[in-house]
Amino acid sequence: MQRKIRPIAPPAKPLTPKKARKENSIRLQEETTQRHPNATSVLNRPRPLGDKKRNVPVLVNARGLPFLRYKKPQPRNVSGVIRKKLGCRWDWIERRDRLKIELLFAKDEEEWDHITKTKEPSTWSEHPANAIADVNAKIGHFDMRAKELADNMWKIILAERALAEEEASQKQPKQ
């Protein structure tokens, strides 16, 4: 007795608009995983424009890290860079918090040395305090660079706006 042969695949259902948007979004995310090889720096703007309408970027703040958004959805490589930089900053903050706790223990050790009248060549709190100062300097440097980057990006936006207005006024028919 032989079994019935079924079709290999059931007939495909047409995609709903929601599923089509989702698949399009997934495809775009996969395409933007890597940085484009011919991409120029964001700070090398505004660029001369041909016949198209100029797209003025938006300055966006991602937990203290500025970036220019030219289109939605955001490319996956931009998300990765933001995630990496903010993760590094968060690691520094957590390290600083752990060092502050270590500093309290070091002060207790110094107090114990004072009670037992023992002399150490360096104090217990010296190294955690130096490490805290180092981490604070790293965080401060990161924040200062983010502020400088935001200022440069704001100048780009102002220049892009001015060029967009100029190009729009040139394209309008003169009456």
Secondary structure, DSSP 4 states (H G I P E B T S, - for coil): -PPPPPPSSPPPPPPPHHHHHHHHHHHHHHHTSSPPTTPPPTTS-PPP--SSPP---EEEEETTEEEEE-SSSPPHHHHHHHHHHHHHHHHHHHHHHHHHHHHHHHHHHHHHHHHHT---SS-TTHHHHHHHHHHHHHHHHHHHHHHHHHHHHHHHHHHHHHHHHHHHHHHSPP-
